[in-house]
């Protein structure tokens, strides 16, 4: 592409291109440049034939050269052939809004200047019809809302004269254009931020199972989904059987059985079993649909404060009519009466509130957490107790096998091989550690056992050559399964554990091995716990199914002074419910299938990125990274959002009340009241779209 650098400052270049750009080519150029990792902003100016590019990178010279090379490499044919990867790439740009407003203004003033009054009246009547139809629909359903106010204001304008009606319609159309643009831009920004979150899938390639990014999937690929996995794409089950949780699609909490020949959908989760799924649709389209569903769910999950404010705003509309009636009876002035109908509270509160929430969700995704609705921001801002699962949450997502001790004639290799054969079906950090240890030592673990059963009591059970095989915690294997271990031998195991987490392997009721898993604390956990206390959490509690010694060691290292050990999943659930019965507002953070009951019971729940899909499905908020510092940012962002919503409510009520008073006093005309009302709505929405936290707060994470 021919270009000339018209202007340049550090981090920004404006290119002058060889002539005007068609609108399609301008959008294609912006999206192509935004696809570069170093480009933060690209704005094309079609009529001026130029494009401004902002970029940032550790090596700014290299980034500058890369941008220049990319602009030079783009050809007109590339731009003509460009197609959007998703519908959000076609979101209206500011230039589209400016062009729309300019066209509306020119058409309005031409009509006023050139058309005779009778023709203008007919045109205005035609333009008023959509407003009146909306008003009649509201009245038929028994509602006195903003469309009724708009319809009444236009009717009042016709009573005052053709020019007044035309101006009222023009201002209402301008307000709708501004609000629609602001809303669509916010929705697109949220959707694009969610699209940027990486997602992975296990797929069969050349007879082996590999993990790849969903973007690398193609139609016809076979995806493997096991217990706790998310189903990443739409497809058809080709083998296996699984209980699939489809609540994200259907709202039905009970899992449904899916086997060969059945269809499964992206965004659902495997609660039990294992299936192989042939991809039948576009993986990107599946992800887009999941995001749309998440955004629709977000709209349904409004906070109590947001719903209360919107209800109050709607409840004020009838008072607008009452006030207009009083003004009409006392002043006999059509102008003052019309002024009271041109101002409402609902538009500003609804639009600015939803934009604030979408902005918070977009910023959340960029900072490492995805929130499903505004009520979860509210719950997080109000929570006073935070409860953590230990393994995979406070401790490293990649624990390691420290030692393997065989018993009763088994070799070390046999213990590790059999353990890995069972654990590979269980999506948990400790299970992955066992499987990885076997892989590192080159131990093949070809399956000889029957179907694996995950027992919701911290263990796995199967059968091997007719013998029952179990692996899990001391409580599960020794107490629930009744495997005998002499007291002196058990004491020796405890001593050898020395702060690690022992996994017990038993075959046919006899102990065959103990695998000691070292589960170190994640970096920065101590600082996170300290900051959570500073952010107002009165209690920070750790829950674990591990033994007392391991729990005490991890709690001491993390700076947590409350913990509970040797817990079953139902114990965690019961503890969360007991805390809430005591009046605490509990936030629960977990990662595993066994955390799902406690996550569901908490007032607000957070699932780790590396956790099971079932846990992420049960949770209200999902971390998109393994950095627990995101929870501190989540708390801060949630509190800022609540303050911003409250201040927006106060501003809207005060400002619009002032407009009503000035209109009734005759100081403002109805047109001026409408312009100020719409302008304040857009200004408030733009204010709510500002970043919530300082830009550098998450740097280095």
VOTI-570208 format. One record per residue (C-alpha): x, y, z. Coordinates in steps of 0.05 Angstrom, whole numbers, plus 5000, padded with zeros to 4 digits. Layout:
N
+------+-------+------+
| east | north |   up |
+------+-------+------+
|    X |     Y |    Z |
...
+------+-------+------+
# end
This chain:
701
+------+-------+------+
| east | north |   up |
+------+-------+------+
| 5000 |  5000 | 5000 |
| 5025 |  5069 | 4983 |
| 5033 |  5113 | 5044 |
| 5068 |  5173 | 5073 |
| 5080 |  5186 | 5147 |
| 5042 |  5250 | 5157 |
| 5055 |  5257 | 5232 |
| 5091 |  5218 | 5285 |
| 5101 |  5219 | 5360 |
| 5129 |  5163 | 5404 |
| 5079 |  5107 | 5404 |
| 5034 |  5137 | 5349 |
| 5039 |  5145 | 5274 |
| 4990 |  5177 | 5226 |
| 4996 |  5149 | 5155 |
| 4970 |  5186 | 5094 |
| 4947 |  5136 | 5042 |
| 4939 |  5141 | 4968 |
| 4868 |  5170 | 4964 |
| 4801 |  5161 | 4997 |
| 4780 |  5094 | 5027 |
| 4713 |  5058 | 5018 |
| 4680 |  5045 | 5085 |
| 4691 |  4969 | 5079 |
| 4765 |  4979 | 5066 |
| 4772 |  5028 | 5124 |
| 4742 |  4977 | 5172 |
| 4785 |  4921 | 5142 |
| 4848 |  4964 | 5151 |
| 4831 |  4979 | 5224 |
| 4817 |  4906 | 5241 |
| 4879 |  4882 | 5204 |
| 4924 |  4929 | 5242 |
| 4889 |  4914 | 5309 |
| 4908 |  4841 | 5297 |
| 4981 |  4859 | 5311 |
| 5002 |  4845 | 5383 |
| 5036 |  4912 | 5391 |
| 4978 |  4955 | 5364 |
| 4932 |  4984 | 5417 |
| 4889 |  5029 | 5372 |
| 4877 |  5039 | 5298 |
| 4830 |  5092 | 5270 |
| 4818 |  5102 | 5196 |
| 4793 |  5166 | 5165 |
| 4761 |  5144 | 5099 |
| 4748 |  5213 | 5069 |
| 4817 |  5239 | 5088 |
| 4850 |  5175 | 5063 |
| 4891 |  5165 | 5126 |
| 4898 |  5119 | 5187 |
| 4926 |  5133 | 5257 |
| 4960 |  5075 | 5293 |
| 4979 |  5073 | 5366 |
| 5026 |  5019 | 5390 |
| 5062 |  4996 | 5453 |
| 5116 |  4945 | 5466 |
| 5179 |  4933 | 5506 |
| 5219 |  4949 | 5443 |
| 5185 |  5010 | 5414 |
| 5233 |  5015 | 5356 |
| 5217 |  4944 | 5334 |
| 5143 |  4957 | 5344 |
| 5147 |  5020 | 5301 |
| 5183 |  4983 | 5245 |
| 5133 |  4925 | 5249 |
| 5074 |  4974 | 5242 |
| 5106 |  5009 | 5182 |
| 5123 |  4942 | 5149 |
| 5052 |  4918 | 5159 |
| 5021 |  4980 | 5129 |
| 5067 |  4975 | 5070 |
| 5050 |  4901 | 5060 |
| 4974 |  4910 | 5059 |
| 4947 |  4912 | 4988 |
| 4880 |  4938 | 4962 |
| 4863 |  4866 | 4944 |
| 4875 |  4846 | 5017 |
| 4826 |  4898 | 5040 |
| 4773 |  4879 | 4988 |
| 4779 |  4805 | 5008 |
| 4774 |  4818 | 5083 |
| 4715 |  4787 | 5119 |
| 4699 |  4798 | 5193 |
| 4717 |  4741 | 5239 |
| 4655 |  4758 | 5281 |
| 4598 |  4807 | 5279 |
| 4631 |  4851 | 5332 |
| 4684 |  4872 | 5282 |
| 4629 |  4912 | 5247 |
| 4610 |  4952 | 5309 |
| 4596 |  5025 | 5292 |
| 4657 |  5070 | 5296 |
| 4654 |  5142 | 5321 |
| 4658 |  5166 | 5249 |
| 4593 |  5128 | 5235 |
| 4559 |  5164 | 5292 |
| 4584 |  5232 | 5270 |
| 4561 |  5219 | 5198 |
| 4492 |  5196 | 5223 |
| 4484 |  5258 | 5267 |
| 4507 |  5304 | 5211 |
| 4458 |  5273 | 5162 |
| 4401 |  5279 | 5212 |
| 4418 |  5352 | 5227 |
| 4424 |  5371 | 5153 |
| 4358 |  5337 | 5136 |
| 4323 |  5371 | 5195 |
| 4346 |  5441 | 5178 |
| 4333 |  5432 | 5103 |
| 4261 |  5411 | 5118 |
| 4252 |  5472 | 5163 |
| 4282 |  5519 | 5112 |
| 4254 |  5493 | 5046 |
| 4189 |  5454 | 5058 |
| 4122 |  5490 | 5063 |
| 4087 |  5484 | 5129 |
| 4033 |  5435 | 5106 |
| 4084 |  5388 | 5076 |
| 4128 |  5393 | 5138 |
| 4069 |  5375 | 5181 |
| 4057 |  5312 | 5140 |
| 4130 |  5293 | 5144 |
| 4131 |  5304 | 5219 |
| 4068 |  5263 | 5228 |
| 4101 |  5206 | 5189 |
| 4164 |  5210 | 5233 |
| 4121 |  5211 | 5296 |
| 4086 |  5146 | 5279 |
| 4141 |  5099 | 5308 |
| 4140 |  5137 | 5374 |
| 4065 |  5135 | 5379 |
| 4063 |  5061 | 5362 |
| 4112 |  5047 | 5419 |
| 4070 |  5090 | 5466 |
| 4006 |  5054 | 5447 |
| 4040 |  4986 | 5458 |
| 4061 |  5008 | 5528 |
| 3991 |  5033 | 5544 |
| 3959 |  4968 | 5519 |
| 4004 |  4929 | 5566 |
| 3986 |  4974 | 5624 |
| 4053 |  5011 | 5629 |
| 4067 |  5085 | 5637 |
| 4139 |  5088 | 5615 |
| 4189 |  5128 | 5573 |
| 4157 |  5112 | 5505 |
| 4091 |  5141 | 5531 |
| 4128 |  5203 | 5555 |
| 4161 |  5211 | 5486 |
| 4094 |  5202 | 5450 |
| 4060 |  5253 | 5495 |
| 4118 |  5303 | 5486 |
| 4111 |  5297 | 5409 |
| 4036 |  5306 | 5413 |
| 4046 |  5367 | 5456 |
| 4094 |  5393 | 5404 |
| 4041 |  5388 | 5350 |
| 3994 |  5428 | 5394 |
| 4047 |  5482 | 5400 |
| 4062 |  5482 | 5325 |
| 4095 |  5443 | 5268 |
| 4164 |  5471 | 5282 |
| 4161 |  5451 | 5355 |
| 4139 |  5380 | 5338 |
| 4195 |  5373 | 5286 |
| 4247 |  5397 | 5336 |
| 4221 |  5348 | 5389 |
| 4225 |  5289 | 5341 |
| 4295 |  5310 | 5318 |
| 4321 |  5314 | 5389 |
| 4289 |  5248 | 5408 |
| 4321 |  5215 | 5347 |
| 4389 |  5245 | 5365 |
| 4382 |  5219 | 5436 |
| 4365 |  5149 | 5411 |
| 4424 |  5150 | 5362 |
| 4472 |  5170 | 5417 |
| 4445 |  5119 | 5466 |
| 4444 |  5062 | 5415 |
| 4516 |  5077 | 5394 |
| 4540 |  5079 | 5466 |
| 4504 |  5014 | 5483 |
| 4529 |  4977 | 5421 |
| 4601 |  5000 | 5431 |
| 4600 |  4976 | 5503 |
| 4570 |  4909 | 5484 |
| 4622 |  4899 | 5429 |
| 4679 |  4919 | 5475 |
| 4657 |  4867 | 5526 |
| 4648 |  4813 | 5473 |
| 4715 |  4826 | 5442 |
| 4750 |  4823 | 5510 |
| 4717 |  4755 | 5523 |
| 4738 |  4730 | 5454 |
| 4810 |  4745 | 5473 |
| 4808 |  4697 | 5532 |
| 4847 |  4634 | 5509 |
| 4811 |  4567 | 5513 |
| 4841 |  4498 | 5503 |
| 4816 |  4430 | 5481 |
| 4842 |  4358 | 5481 |
| 4840 |  4330 | 5411 |
| 4862 |  4265 | 5378 |
| 4916 |  4276 | 5325 |
| 4954 |  4220 | 5291 |
| 4932 |  4169 | 5342 |
| 4955 |  4211 | 5401 |
| 4918 |  4259 | 5447 |
| 4945 |  4331 | 5447 |
| 4922 |  4396 | 5479 |
| 4912 |  4454 | 5430 |
| 4880 |  4523 | 5428 |
| 4808 |  4522 | 5404 |
| 4828 |  4569 | 5348 |
| 4868 |  4510 | 5318 |
| 4808 |  4464 | 5316 |
| 4776 |  4446 | 5249 |
| 4711 |  4414 | 5228 |
| 4720 |  4338 | 5232 |
| 4770 |  4338 | 5290 |
| 4755 |  4291 | 5348 |
| 4755 |  4325 | 5416 |
| 4762 |  4285 | 5481 |
| 4720 |  4309 | 5541 |
| 4725 |  4275 | 5609 |
| 4699 |  4285 | 5679 |
| 4701 |  4359 | 5697 |
| 4719 |  4382 | 5626 |
| 4683 |  4436 | 5588 |
| 4657 |  4416 | 5519 |
| 4692 |  4469 | 5477 |
| 4653 |  4462 | 5411 |
| 4588 |  4440 | 5381 |
| 4593 |  4369 | 5356 |
| 4568 |  4297 | 5353 |
| 4589 |  4243 | 5403 |
| 4625 |  4187 | 5365 |
| 4641 |  4143 | 5425 |
| 4634 |  4139 | 5500 |
| 4580 |  4161 | 5547 |
| 4576 |  4220 | 5594 |
| 4529 |  4259 | 5639 |
| 4530 |  4330 | 5611 |
| 4510 |  4391 | 5650 |
| 4473 |  4437 | 5601 |
| 4447 |  4488 | 5651 |
| 4484 |  4544 | 5615 |
| 4440 |  4532 | 5554 |
| 4374 |  4505 | 5582 |
| 4374 |  4527 | 5655 |
| 4361 |  4454 | 5673 |
| 4405 |  4437 | 5734 |
| 4404 |  4361 | 5723 |
| 4455 |  4330 | 5677 |
| 4432 |  4292 | 5615 |
| 4464 |  4229 | 5587 |
| 4498 |  4236 | 5520 |
| 4525 |  4177 | 5480 |
| 4544 |  4159 | 5408 |
| 4501 |  4196 | 5358 |
| 4478 |  4250 | 5406 |
| 4493 |  4324 | 5396 |
| 4530 |  4365 | 5448 |
| 4542 |  4439 | 5452 |
| 4598 |  4487 | 5469 |
| 4595 |  4516 | 5539 |
| 4567 |  4453 | 5572 |
| 4607 |  4410 | 5621 |
| 4619 |  4335 | 5633 |
| 4598 |  4315 | 5703 |
| 4612 |  4241 | 5695 |
| 4640 |  4195 | 5642 |
| 4681 |  4207 | 5579 |
| 4662 |  4221 | 5507 |
| 4696 |  4233 | 5441 |
| 4664 |  4288 | 5400 |
| 4670 |  4301 | 5326 |
| 4669 |  4376 | 5311 |
| 4610 |  4390 | 5266 |
| 4610 |  4466 | 5265 |
| 4655 |  4526 | 5264 |
| 4693 |  4527 | 5331 |
| 4697 |  4603 | 5329 |
| 4622 |  4607 | 5319 |
| 4612 |  4561 | 5379 |
| 4653 |  4607 | 5422 |
| 4616 |  4669 | 5397 |
| 4550 |  4636 | 5415 |
| 4575 |  4619 | 5485 |
| 4595 |  4692 | 5495 |
| 4527 |  4716 | 5471 |
| 4494 |  4668 | 5521 |
| 4540 |  4693 | 5576 |
| 4521 |  4765 | 5560 |
| 4447 |  4748 | 5559 |
| 4455 |  4713 | 5626 |
| 4492 |  4775 | 5651 |
| 4431 |  4818 | 5634 |
| 4387 |  4770 | 5675 |
| 4436 |  4771 | 5734 |
| 4429 |  4844 | 5752 |
| 4446 |  4865 | 5822 |
| 4393 |  4882 | 5873 |
| 4417 |  4955 | 5874 |
| 4413 |  4959 | 5798 |
| 4344 |  4929 | 5796 |
| 4321 |  4974 | 5852 |
| 4347 |  5037 | 5818 |
| 4315 |  5018 | 5751 |
| 4249 |  5002 | 5786 |
| 4250 |  5069 | 5821 |
| 4265 |  5104 | 5755 |
| 4206 |  5070 | 5722 |
| 4162 |  5086 | 5781 |
| 4178 |  5160 | 5772 |
| 4147 |  5162 | 5701 |
| 4075 |  5166 | 5726 |
| 4096 |  5224 | 5770 |
| 4122 |  5259 | 5707 |
| 4052 |  5256 | 5680 |
| 4021 |  5279 | 5745 |
| 4070 |  5337 | 5747 |
| 4054 |  5354 | 5674 |
| 3980 |  5354 | 5692 |
| 3991 |  5400 | 5751 |
| 4033 |  5447 | 5709 |
| 3980 |  5448 | 5654 |
| 3924 |  5464 | 5703 |
| 3962 |  5517 | 5742 |
| 4000 |  5553 | 5687 |
| 3957 |  5540 | 5625 |
| 4024 |  5539 | 5588 |
| 4036 |  5487 | 5534 |
| 4110 |  5504 | 5534 |
| 4119 |  5490 | 5608 |
| 4076 |  5428 | 5604 |
| 4118 |  5402 | 5546 |
| 4182 |  5415 | 5585 |
| 4159 |  5367 | 5640 |
| 4148 |  5313 | 5588 |
| 4216 |  5319 | 5556 |
| 4255 |  5297 | 5618 |
| 4255 |  5228 | 5650 |
| 4300 |  5190 | 5698 |
| 4295 |  5120 | 5669 |
| 4338 |  5128 | 5606 |
| 4399 |  5155 | 5641 |
| 4396 |  5105 | 5698 |
| 4384 |  5044 | 5654 |
| 4435 |  5062 | 5600 |
| 4490 |  5087 | 5645 |
| 4480 |  5030 | 5695 |
| 4485 |  4976 | 5641 |
| 4546 |  5010 | 5610 |
| 4581 |  5014 | 5677 |
| 4570 |  4939 | 5687 |
| 4593 |  4921 | 5617 |
| 4654 |  4965 | 5626 |
| 4669 |  4929 | 5692 |
| 4661 |  4862 | 5658 |
| 4706 |  4882 | 5601 |
| 4760 |  4907 | 5649 |
| 4751 |  4844 | 5690 |
| 4766 |  4800 | 5630 |
| 4829 |  4841 | 5615 |
| 4852 |  4835 | 5688 |
| 4841 |  4760 | 5694 |
| 4770 |  4746 | 5718 |
| 4703 |  4737 | 5683 |
| 4640 |  4758 | 5720 |
| 4572 |  4731 | 5698 |
| 4529 |  4788 | 5722 |
| 4527 |  4853 | 5761 |
| 4496 |  4820 | 5823 |
| 4562 |  4782 | 5832 |
| 4600 |  4847 | 5833 |
| 4553 |  4871 | 5887 |
| 4560 |  4807 | 5926 |
| 4636 |  4810 | 5922 |
| 4637 |  4882 | 5945 |
| 4594 |  4864 | 6006 |
| 4627 |  4798 | 6025 |
| 4660 |  4797 | 6094 |
| 4687 |  4725 | 6095 |
| 4728 |  4692 | 6040 |
| 4737 |  4616 | 6040 |
| 4792 |  4582 | 5999 |
| 4800 |  4511 | 5978 |
| 4873 |  4491 | 5986 |
| 4896 |  4445 | 5929 |
| 4902 |  4482 | 5863 |
| 4875 |  4546 | 5893 |
| 4925 |  4568 | 5947 |
| 4976 |  4517 | 5927 |
| 5010 |  4511 | 5859 |
| 4968 |  4487 | 5801 |
| 5026 |  4440 | 5783 |
| 5043 |  4399 | 5846 |
| 5096 |  4345 | 5838 |
| 5106 |  4274 | 5863 |
| 5161 |  4276 | 5915 |
| 5165 |  4202 | 5933 |
| 5132 |  4135 | 5918 |
| 5132 |  4081 | 5971 |
| 5109 |  4011 | 5949 |
| 5079 |  3958 | 5995 |
| 5064 |  3884 | 5997 |
| 5106 |  3861 | 5938 |
| 5089 |  3917 | 5890 |
| 5147 |  3955 | 5858 |
| 5152 |  4030 | 5857 |
| 5140 |  4030 | 5781 |
| 5077 |  3987 | 5788 |
| 5048 |  4034 | 5840 |
| 5061 |  4096 | 5799 |
| 5037 |  4064 | 5734 |
| 4971 |  4040 | 5764 |
| 4959 |  4106 | 5800 |
| 4970 |  4145 | 5735 |
| 4923 |  4098 | 5698 |
| 4868 |  4117 | 5747 |
| 4884 |  4190 | 5758 |
| 4887 |  4209 | 5684 |
| 4811 |  4209 | 5685 |
| 4807 |  4260 | 5741 |
| 4817 |  4335 | 5725 |
| 4851 |  4356 | 5789 |
| 4921 |  4385 | 5801 |
| 4943 |  4325 | 5844 |
| 4918 |  4277 | 5792 |
| 4957 |  4314 | 5738 |
| 5019 |  4310 | 5781 |
| 5015 |  4234 | 5785 |
| 5003 |  4227 | 5710 |
| 5061 |  4274 | 5695 |
| 5108 |  4235 | 5741 |
| 5092 |  4171 | 5703 |
| 5104 |  4206 | 5637 |
| 5170 |  4235 | 5661 |
| 5194 |  4165 | 5679 |
| 5169 |  4135 | 5614 |
| 5119 |  4089 | 5648 |
| 5065 |  4068 | 5600 |
| 4998 |  4056 | 5633 |
| 4956 |  4020 | 5582 |
| 4886 |  4013 | 5611 |
| 4869 |  3945 | 5639 |
| 4818 |  3969 | 5689 |
| 4743 |  3976 | 5684 |
| 4707 |  4043 | 5680 |
| 4732 |  4094 | 5731 |
| 4684 |  4119 | 5784 |
| 4697 |  4185 | 5818 |
| 4673 |  4177 | 5889 |
| 4651 |  4244 | 5920 |
| 4693 |  4231 | 5981 |
| 4762 |  4249 | 5957 |
| 4779 |  4188 | 5916 |
| 4774 |  4145 | 5854 |
| 4752 |  4072 | 5848 |
| 4755 |  4021 | 5792 |
| 4768 |  3947 | 5784 |
| 4829 |  3910 | 5757 |
| 4825 |  3836 | 5739 |
| 4764 |  3830 | 5784 |
| 4797 |  3865 | 5843 |
| 4773 |  3932 | 5870 |
| 4825 |  3987 | 5861 |
| 4820 |  4053 | 5900 |
| 4864 |  4114 | 5906 |
| 4854 |  4176 | 5948 |
| 4861 |  4207 | 6016 |
| 4874 |  4171 | 6081 |
| 4802 |  4183 | 6102 |
| 4775 |  4153 | 6038 |
| 4820 |  4092 | 6032 |
| 4830 |  4073 | 6104 |
| 4763 |  4094 | 6135 |
| 4711 |  4092 | 6079 |
| 4741 |  4033 | 6042 |
| 4764 |  3998 | 6106 |
| 4835 |  3983 | 6082 |
| 4874 |  3959 | 6144 |
| 4940 |  3993 | 6161 |
| 4975 |  3979 | 6227 |
| 4981 |  4039 | 6274 |
| 5057 |  4038 | 6274 |
| 5058 |  4035 | 6198 |
| 5009 |  4093 | 6193 |
| 5052 |  4133 | 6242 |
| 5112 |  4120 | 6197 |
| 5073 |  4144 | 6136 |
| 5054 |  4208 | 6174 |
| 5126 |  4220 | 6193 |
| 5151 |  4208 | 6123 |
| 5098 |  4255 | 6094 |
| 5131 |  4313 | 6129 |
| 5082 |  4365 | 6103 |
| 5068 |  4331 | 6035 |
| 5000 |  4302 | 6017 |
| 5000 |  4226 | 6016 |
| 4956 |  4189 | 5966 |
| 4939 |  4118 | 5987 |
| 4933 |  4063 | 5934 |
| 4897 |  3998 | 5952 |
| 4881 |  3936 | 5911 |
| 4829 |  3886 | 5935 |
| 4829 |  3915 | 6004 |
| 4904 |  3916 | 6015 |
| 4951 |  3976 | 6015 |
| 4997 |  3972 | 5955 |
| 5030 |  4040 | 5956 |
| 5033 |  4111 | 5981 |
| 5049 |  4170 | 5935 |
| 5074 |  4232 | 5970 |
| 5054 |  4295 | 5931 |
| 5090 |  4360 | 5946 |
| 5041 |  4417 | 5937 |
| 5078 |  4483 | 5947 |
| 5044 |  4549 | 5960 |
| 5033 |  4594 | 5900 |
| 5078 |  4655 | 5896 |
| 5048 |  4717 | 5926 |
| 4993 |  4682 | 5967 |
| 5016 |  4714 | 6032 |
| 5010 |  4784 | 6002 |
| 4942 |  4767 | 5974 |
| 4916 |  4744 | 6042 |
| 4944 |  4807 | 6074 |
| 4911 |  4851 | 6021 |
| 4844 |  4816 | 6028 |
| 4844 |  4832 | 6102 |
| 4860 |  4904 | 6085 |
| 4803 |  4905 | 6035 |
| 4753 |  4889 | 6091 |
| 4749 |  4814 | 6096 |
| 4741 |  4799 | 6170 |
| 4759 |  4726 | 6162 |
| 4801 |  4687 | 6112 |
| 4790 |  4612 | 6118 |
| 4823 |  4552 | 6084 |
| 4787 |  4486 | 6073 |
| 4820 |  4421 | 6052 |
| 4811 |  4347 | 6049 |
| 4884 |  4338 | 6068 |
| 4907 |  4318 | 6137 |
| 4917 |  4366 | 6196 |
| 4993 |  4369 | 6189 |
| 4992 |  4390 | 6116 |
| 4936 |  4439 | 6127 |
| 4972 |  4472 | 6186 |
| 5036 |  4479 | 6146 |
| 5002 |  4512 | 6086 |
| 4959 |  4557 | 6129 |
| 5021 |  4581 | 6168 |
| 5059 |  4595 | 6104 |
| 5000 |  4634 | 6074 |
| 4986 |  4675 | 6136 |
| 4917 |  4644 | 6145 |
| 4897 |  4636 | 6217 |
| 4833 |  4595 | 6205 |
| 4831 |  4528 | 6170 |
| 4793 |  4462 | 6170 |
| 4826 |  4396 | 6150 |
| 4803 |  4325 | 6133 |
| 4739 |  4352 | 6100 |
| 4694 |  4317 | 6051 |
| 4657 |  4357 | 5998 |
| 4594 |  4356 | 6039 |
| 4633 |  4383 | 6099 |
| 4657 |  4443 | 6057 |
| 4585 |  4455 | 6035 |
| 4559 |  4450 | 6106 |
| 4612 |  4498 | 6132 |
| 4595 |  4551 | 6080 |
| 4521 |  4545 | 6097 |
| 4536 |  4550 | 6171 |
| 4576 |  4614 | 6161 |
| 4518 |  4644 | 6123 |
| 4469 |  4623 | 6177 |
| 4512 |  4662 | 6226 |
| 4501 |  4724 | 6184 |
| 4566 |  4726 | 6145 |
| 4568 |  4741 | 6070 |
| 4613 |  4687 | 6042 |
| 4657 |  4688 | 5980 |
| 4682 |  4618 | 5962 |
| 4743 |  4604 | 5918 |
| 4755 |  4534 | 5892 |
| 4777 |  4493 | 5832 |
| 4754 |  4421 | 5834 |
| 4692 |  4379 | 5822 |
| 4689 |  4367 | 5897 |
| 4685 |  4443 | 5909 |
| 4622 |  4451 | 5868 |
| 4572 |  4442 | 5925 |
| 4608 |  4494 | 5968 |
| 4614 |  4541 | 5908 |
| 4540 |  4535 | 5895 |
| 4523 |  4549 | 5968 |
| 4564 |  4612 | 5975 |
| 4536 |  4682 | 5966 |
| 4588 |  4692 | 5911 |
| 4635 |  4639 | 5884 |
| 4701 |  4642 | 5845 |
| 4730 |  4585 | 5805 |
| 4803 |  4580 | 5786 |
| 4822 |  4578 | 5712 |
| 4855 |  4510 | 5718 |
| 4796 |  4479 | 5754 |
| 4744 |  4432 | 5727 |
| 4689 |  4457 | 5681 |
| 4638 |  4434 | 5732 |
| 4668 |  4480 | 5783 |
| 4670 |  4537 | 5733 |
| 4598 |  4524 | 5715 |
| 4577 |  4526 | 5788 |
| 4617 |  4590 | 5801 |
| 4592 |  4661 | 5791 |
| 4662 |  4686 | 5773 |
| 4718 |  4650 | 5737 |
| 4791 |  4670 | 5741 |
| 4824 |  4669 | 5672 |
| 4893 |  4664 | 5702 |
| 4923 |  4627 | 5762 |
| 4943 |  4692 | 5796 |
| 4905 |  4701 | 5861 |
| 4921 |  4775 | 5860 |
| 4863 |  4780 | 5811 |
| 4816 |  4768 | 5870 |
| 4842 |  4831 | 5904 |
| 4830 |  4870 | 5840 |
| 4761 |  4839 | 5835 |
| 4744 |  4864 | 5905 |
| 4769 |  4934 | 5890 |
| 4735 |  4938 | 5822 |
| 4669 |  4913 | 5852 |
| 4671 |  4967 | 5905 |
| 4687 |  5022 | 5854 |
| 4629 |  4997 | 5811 |
| 4579 |  5002 | 5868 |
| 4604 |  5073 | 5884 |
| 4598 |  5093 | 5811 |
| 4527 |  5066 | 5805 |
| 4507 |  5103 | 5869 |
| 4538 |  5169 | 5846 |
| 4506 |  5162 | 5778 |
| 4438 |  5153 | 5811 |
| 4448 |  5215 | 5853 |
| 4471 |  5257 | 5793 |
| 4413 |  5234 | 5749 |
| 4360 |  5250 | 5801 |
| 4391 |  5318 | 5818 |
| 4405 |  5340 | 5747 |
| 4339 |  5318 | 5716 |
| 4300 |  5347 | 5775 |
| 4335 |  5414 | 5762 |
| 4316 |  5409 | 5688 |
| 4243 |  5398 | 5708 |
| 4245 |  5457 | 5755 |
| 4276 |  5503 | 5703 |
| 4227 |  5480 | 5650 |
| 4167 |  5492 | 5695 |
| 4195 |  5561 | 5712 |
| 4198 |  5577 | 5638 |
| 4274 |  5586 | 5639 |
| 4286 |  5526 | 5593 |
| 4247 |  5510 | 5530 |
| 4224 |  5438 | 5518 |
| 4277 |  5431 | 5464 |
| 4332 |  5456 | 5510 |
| 4308 |  5410 | 5566 |
| 4310 |  5351 | 5518 |
| 4379 |  5369 | 5492 |
| 4407 |  5376 | 5562 |
| 4372 |  5312 | 5585 |
| 4400 |  5270 | 5527 |
| 4468 |  5303 | 5534 |
| 4472 |  5288 | 5608 |
| 4454 |  5215 | 5593 |
| 4510 |  5208 | 5543 |
| 4560 |  5245 | 5588 |
| 4542 |  5201 | 5648 |
| 4547 |  5138 | 5604 |
| 4616 |  5160 | 5579 |
| 4637 |  5173 | 5651 |
| 4614 |  5104 | 5671 |
| 4655 |  5075 | 5613 |
| 4720 |  5100 | 5644 |
| 4770 |  5049 | 5672 |
| 4755 |  5028 | 5743 |
| 4825 |  5014 | 5768 |
| 4892 |  5048 | 5752 |
| 4923 |  5022 | 5688 |
| 4987 |  5000 | 5721 |
| 4956 |  4962 | 5778 |
| 4961 |  4894 | 5745 |
| 5027 |  4905 | 5710 |
| 5077 |  4850 | 5718 |
| 5026 |  4797 | 5730 |
+------+-------+------+
# end
